[in-house]
């Protein structure tokens, strides 16, 4: 061996032994470290591993459908995919945002805004960045799972309404829940949930919403689904059947057309709402995905107020329709007595002020009785009645018959209208009631205000001998409120005879719209938005009116009562709103007669009905495009001689 | 008088321990990769082990004195290889550590570790005093310092760090004086900021994320967190072979290599860890025993150099897996997948066998 080697066998045994102890100590400490993780904190890490491995994906429950009274589908669902962005990893999100924006065709700025707006939400909660994914989006997400593991798709059910705003104020619409709704729901609703925002969608939200299910899946470290653990199926929402008759609704929609106004048809025997239309009507399909801020602002600022549900929320002067309330009050209170007549030279002077009759300048009514005053709608007669009765009696009867308070229909945000009283004026305007104001109120002007629904309800109640049934939209409603107003048989007979005359006697204001073979009765009304004199002073000629017509059939104990109002019209109420009412009443009887015939050949009926159901369902399946609204035309024939 | 060592003279206990560790490693590599694009990796590891065993037996037949004879040349060759790898080496995973040998990429620094063990053993064996003089200590330091700087250049902090325990253990056994030890510790602490200054950004990040794991939820903090989740969720009994979700779903970083202990701990639980760490303890203690029975100081230093290197590997790797030390990229001997690392361990054991075979011969 070389020079360096020396047979030196003195080994540092003590230090070698020390090395052994160091080894034992070192490994014992490491073992203690494992003990801490695997035995002491094992549960905590077990949960963390589960959270890594398991991702819970909600299965959205479909909302219940809405059917009409014959079982035809009015509001339906269709499946759609939402794109979710997983935000647990802030760095990854920021890095991938431009690629995501490009891949999904979104604006990067919008996406950033949305992330900023949702900063307050917990990180593990994904946000919806695109509510309706196109096939291209789906392909993008699937093919980029590995490099952009932040996107997830969620199957949702979107609402499909009949196109063109059909019945949209009744159905309402759904949208993402608001902060207030989340707070009010006691934890039932979470941000991003869909809930009814208006109309029946809101009223019956609790029935319509189902219970979302949950799918628990195993994902790998790049978010790829590797397997399924469990699946809790969604419980679909309950289907609701409405009292609405699709055929009558169709007539109401076409009747109103592009006029601004409202139509409501009730069955006064039950309180069922047969048709419910308010125009202009926004198409809720446009909000079913997501309504843009600009669109929403436009709808809110539109002077035609398309978001106003005119059936229950428009509080407008009833005009001459109010004369039915006046006549009822007069006959019941016998002030003035029934044989009271007034002379109408075309105007009258009360409390030193001239009040015109609606025929002023063209003709005069001459000497009129109560019946003639109703039929020909003489203002001067009712000025006199009002003056003799006083505001106290007028308001007492108006309220007794159901004006000035909500009807209690199953719709959110119904307005009560207004019946002025002496107390009301003192409370609001801090002055005594001017007796002159009573004269205007007597013909449904001044401060008296009603909703179209109230008009149908009140007229239906009077014609039903004082039996008032709470209007409602839900068929087989568990409880329907009712009230009975004591009206003498004579009062009912006289008032209904008057309304029959309006349509069926020559010179009646609704004579142009009488129906062959049907006891069609009614009352027109034309509420000036300003007085005749003010309008002429402003050079507006006749001014703009709210044209009313309330009609029903048959004369006593009617089966259908329809109130219609056409706003901002230059026409008389009988001309503007009358035909709409008449068409609905006619359609009601046409259908009824058809059904009666059908009952004779019973096997026909079921087939026909099924066929119709399919037809409506197919219409509902058509993706909402405005021009396709025209596809939905009423099937009933439209021949009706004036 | 010189008898060739027979089969009986091999340390069969040591080989049995190694075989057990290798088996655990191959099993866990299989479990970690069989369902992925890396499937089949365990067979590659088996090949490396077989090659390693052959090299081990070959190396054990050479007299270690003859090998230590060549220490200066080995040292020079090692330095030149390090320089060569810096000049022409292959860059993989962001570091220049590899040179191609027979169609495989080998890490030069693994070979250099072996050389430094031999060189240090030779150096300390030549120290004749019972106490290590300051002069000799500095010489030994320089001997290690030169290749250390070159390895840091690659950069490969992990391997560079392994040289330190070799030096420390060698110096300790050569009679390191306590006062010198104290001075080194103080100096070391003072040098920390300087060392920080020379660290690469990713190395700094590993240290900061070790000190403040919550500030780095993805990066290396994420790796350590996922590793801890894997270990902790394994519990006492483990989730069973092939059933570790952290392992199978890829949450554990480099689960077949640096973090294989994490995968093993998840699937086999604390009981499995007990077995694995027990085997490592047996291995290290058996190595110390071989050192104690070495015929001369030269053999003792050689065996203890190997012990220091392997012990350090086990300590740093396992401590990293349970989040007790920063991520350094030091593999777990014979369990982690890796050609160069496996060959290094078997060659090192070959040196140990060499010493053992010659304990009775003269």
Interface residues (C-beta under 8 A of the other chain):
Chain A: X1 X2 X4 X5 X6 X7 X8 X9 X10 X11 X12 X13 X15 X16 X17 X19 X20 X23 X24 X26 X27 X30 X31 X33 X34 X35 X37 X38 X39 X41 X42 X44 X45 X46 X48 X49 X50 X52 X53 X89 X91 X92 X218 X219 X220 X221 X222 X226
Chain B: X65 X68 X69 X122 X125 X126 X128 X169 X172 X173 X174 X175 X217 X218 X226 X228 X229 X230 X231 X232 X233 X234 X235 X236 X245 X246 X249 X250 X251 X265 X269 X270 X273 X274 X277 X280 X281 X284 X285 X288 X291 X292 X294 X295 X296 X297 X298 X300 X304 X307 X311 X314 X315 X318 X319 X322 X324
